Amino acid sequence: MPSSSGKLKLGPFEFTSRLFVGTGKYSSFEIMQDALAASGCEVVTVAVRRERLFDHNQRNILDFLDRKRYTLLPNTAGCFTADDAVRCARLGRELLELDWVKLEVLADKKTLLPDPIGTLQATEILVKEGFTVLVYTNDDPVMARRLEEAGATSVMPAAAPIGSGQGVLNPNNIRIILEQAKVPIIVDAGVGTASDVTIAMELGAEGVLLNTGIAGAKDPVQMAQAMQHAIEAGRLAHLAGRIPRKLYATASSPWEGIIGSQSK
């Protein structure tokens, strides 16, 4: 359900950019800074637990994030139980003084797929505690509806497994989720390049969250620029409305008036 205005509204927040970018996996904080700037993003996610906020030189990642430029979104990456995710969300609130969270409750370390039961439990708890919850889930329309009913501000179905770069594997499920949703749908995880982002936005997603697609690219800064253009192109294409797919050709110019075009 796209917003009628050009702004993306999430709880008390409002953004122009619909690209959300993570801070993990960069070779240095300096490259991360340049990539974030090139992406044009306004929201930057920080994995409070997994990254521990410090690099190997004990530099704090928060010193490299301009909070006048970016709104930080603490996330619960690396949590495998509802209790752990809730604790991590509370820690992020205390650390960053923000009452919102990107919620992840994962099932196992091999697939990094979301645990639906733990995800729903954690959503219910955090909503009751006053959090604005953006919740990562699989692309199951039923689960997406349950999370919305639990009070999630945004439901974030995975395009593909985290970090896989496979793109939007199940566009039909994403379409169903979008059709039934009354909250913003932000596609999260698995996009690998600009065309993946465009596809997600053309489907009608309100935004895309990614990390590895930029951080793991040969040139993260260039890829960040590509992702910025991709999200804008996909959004415009969705709002413009694509032509229907047809089995046979349709001439761009009329046949009338062309010599020899009519048989006797």
Residue pairs with C-beta under 8 A, 6 or more apart in sequence:
1 178
1 181
1 182
1 183
1 184
1 185
2 204
2 206
2 238
2 239
3 9
3 184
3 206
6 16
7 14
7 15
7 16
8 14
8 15
8 16
8 17
8 18
8 184
8 206
8 207
9 184
10 100
10 132
10 134
10 153
10 154
10 184
11 100
11 132
11 153
12 132
13 71
13 100
13 132
15 42
15 43
15 71
16 42
17 40
17 41
17 42
17 43
17 228
17 231
18 201
18 206
18 207
18 208
18 231
18 235
19 39
19 40
19 41
19 197
19 207
19 208
19 210
19 227
19 228
19 231
20 41
20 43
20 44
20 45
20 73
20 186
20 188
20 207
20 208
20 209
20 210
21 35
21 36
21 39
21 41
21 43
21 44
21 45
21 209
21 210
21 211
21 214
21 224
21 227
22 44
22 45
22 47
22 75
22 209
22 210
22 211
22 212
22 215
23 32
23 36
23 44
23 45
23 46
23 47
23 51
23 61
23 65
23 211
24 47
24 50
24 51
24 77
24 211
24 212
24 215
25 211
25 212
25 215
25 216
26 32
26 35
26 215
26 220
28 55
29 55
29 59
29 61
29 64
30 64
31 220
31 221
32 61
32 64
32 215
32 220
33 64
33 65
34 220
34 221
35 214
35 215
35 220
35 221
35 223
35 224
36 44
36 65
36 70
36 224
38 221
38 222
38 224
38 225
38 228
39 214
39 224
39 225
39 227
39 228
40 228
41 70
41 228
42 69
42 70
42 71
43 70
43 71
43 72
43 73
44 65
44 70
44 71
44 72
44 73
45 72
45 73
45 74
45 75
45 102
45 209
45 211
46 53
46 61
46 62
46 65
46 72
46 73
46 74
46 75
46 92
46 96
47 75
47 76
47 77
47 78
48 74
48 75
48 76
48 88
48 91
48 92
48 95
49 76
49 77
49 78
49 79
49 88
49 91
50 77
50 78
51 61
53 60
53 61
53 62
53 95
54 60
54 61
55 61
62 72
65 72
71 98
72 96
72 98
73 98
73 100
73 101
73 102
73 134
74 88
74 89
74 91
74 92
74 93
74 95
74 96
74 98
74 100
74 101
74 102
75 92
75 101
75 102
75 103
75 104
76 84
76 85
76 88
76 89
76 92
76 101
76 102
76 103
76 104
76 105
76 122
77 104
78 88
78 104
78 106
79 85
79 88
79 104
79 105
79 106
80 105
80 106
80 107
80 108
80 109
80 115
80 118
81 105
81 118
82 105
82 118
82 119
82 121
82 122
82 125
84 105
85 103
85 104
85 105
85 118
85 122
86 122
86 125
86 126
89 101
89 103
89 122
89 126
89 131
90 129
92 98
92 101
93 99
93 101
93 131
99 130
99 131
99 132
100 131
100 132
100 133
100 134
100 153
101 126
101 131
101 132
101 133
101 134
102 134
102 135
102 136
102 156
102 209
103 119
103 122
103 123
103 126
103 133
103 134
103 135
103 136
104 114
104 119
104 136
105 114
105 115
105 118
105 119
105 121
105 122
106 112
106 113
106 114
106 115
107 113
107 114
107 115
107 118
111 161
112 161
112 162
112 163
113 138
113 158
113 161
114 136
114 137
114 138
114 158
116 137
116 138
116 140
116 143
119 135
119 136
119 137
119 143
119 147
120 143
120 146
120 147
120 150
123 133
123 135
123 147
123 150
123 151
123 152
124 150
124 151
126 133
127 133
127 150
127 151
127 152
132 153
133 151
133 152
133 153
133 154
134 152
134 153
134 154
134 156
134 186
135 147
135 152
135 154
135 155
135 156
136 156
136 158
136 188
136 189
137 143
137 144
137 147
137 155
137 156
137 157
137 158
138 157
138 158
139 157
139 158
139 159
139 169
139 170
139 173
139 174
139 177
140 157
140 173
141 173
141 176
141 177
141 180
144 155
144 157
144 177
144 180
144 181
144 185
145 180
145 181
147 155
148 155
148 181
148 182
148 183
152 183
153 183
153 184
154 183
154 184
154 185
154 186
154 206
155 177
155 181
155 183
155 184
155 185
155 186
156 185
156 186
156 187
156 188
156 209
157 173
157 174
157 177
157 185
157 187
157 188
158 187
158 188
158 189
158 190
159 166
159 167
159 168
159 169
159 174
159 187
159 188
159 189
159 190
159 191
159 196
159 200
160 166
160 167
160 168
160 169
160 189
160 190
160 191
161 189
161 190
162 189
162 190
162 212
163 189
163 190
163 211
163 212
163 216
164 189
164 190
164 192
165 190
165 191
165 192
165 193
165 196
165 212
165 213
165 216
166 190
166 192
167 190
167 191
167 192
167 193
167 195
167 196
167 199
168 174
168 187
168 190
168 191
168 196
168 199
168 200
168 203
169 190
171 199
171 203
174 185
174 187
174 200
174 203
174 205
175 203
175 204
177 185
178 185
178 203
178 204
178 205
184 206
184 207
185 204
185 205
185 206
186 205
186 206
186 207
186 208
186 209
187 200
187 203
187 205
187 207
187 208
187 209
188 208
188 209
188 210
189 209
189 210
190 196
191 197
191 200
191 208
191 210
191 213
192 212
192 213
193 213
193 223
193 226
194 223
194 226
194 227
194 229
194 230
195 230
196 213
197 208
197 210
197 213
197 227
197 230
197 231
197 234
198 230
198 231
198 233
198 234
198 237
199 234
200 208
200 234
201 208
201 230
201 231
201 233
201 234
201 235
201 237
201 238
202 234
202 237
202 238
202 242
203 238
204 238
207 231
208 227
208 231
210 227
213 223
213 227
214 220
214 223
214 224
214 227
217 223
255 261
